[in-house]
Amino acid sequence: MTDLADLDDIYGNQILEHRRNPRNREKLSNPDVTGRAINPFCGDQVDIQILFKDSRVSAVGIQAEGCLINQATASILSEFMVGMSITEMMSASNRFRDIMSSDVSKDKLGDLGNLVALVGVRKSPVRIKCALLPFSALEETL
């Protein structure tokens, strides 16, 4: 059984805040690229739209349905990627996937911004796929 301290690590304040008040949830009407990812086992899904200006992300729309972790990750990711190039987004996505599948300490995470709040999800391996689904949608767009 998971104890309450583990749940605090998984569902920290920042994750809960992003679930309660998701950022960039509005669908963009004329995006440059779009993507979608679905987890057929649980029904979670993510749709993403991205606008670029001068080869950098200028606006993001991301709609996540399903569990708290999926929705919070989508919100955090949408804020993180504004201003990034495609190369920077792919690098961050790869780094996040590596971190979620290994036991890297928080002080060695590099510059992942608020995505670091999701590291506690590793304590519940079945939830890691929930945190990675928005990244799958991002990779689909790129």
Sequence and secondary structure as in RCSB ss.txt:
>XXXX:A:sequence
MTDLADLDDIYGNQILEHRRNPRNREKLSNPDVTGRAINPFCGDQVDIQILFKDSRVSAVGIQAEGCLINQATAS
ILSEFMVGMSITEMMSASNRFRDIMSSDVSKDKLGDLGNLVALVGVRKSPVRIKCALLPFSALEETL
>XXXX:A:secstr
   HHHHHHHT HHHHHHHHS SS S  SS SEEEEEE TTT  EEEEEEEEETTEEEEEEEEEESSHHHHHHHH
HHHHHTTT  HHHHHHHHHHHHHHHTS   GGG  S GGGGGGGGGGGSHHHHHHHHHHHHHHHHH 
